[in-house]
Amino acid sequence: MSPQPQQAHRPGHPAKWSGEVTEHSDALDLEEHIFESDDPHEIAMSLKRSAERSHRRKAGPYQSAMSMLTFYINRAGKNLSKKQLEVLERAKDELREAFGRKET
């Protein structure tokens, strides 16, 4: 399988836009370095607060919070340690619980 071609860098657009999204989301004001925490509950509560306070999000608070967490996990990919990936995956469960959602 060959690697996907990189998009050409456009003036005014950062080359690594995914990092910019998690640092400066247009939908959520995130607590600095929240994804580096080793506490899944802390990550979930921070995302929940951010999503509930945001007036710029396009979806509901639960979907916005879960989408940001999933986005971060997917974009960080191989750069995440196994331990941090486990913390972030557990944060998904904490987020579901915080919003009163059951996993299906």
Secondary structure, 3 states (H helix, E strand, C coil): CCCCCCCCCCCCCCCCHHHHHHHCCCCCCCCCCHHHCCCHHHHHHHHHHHHHHCCCCCCCHHHHHHHHHHHHHHHHHHHCCHHHHHHHHHHHHHHHHHCCCCCC
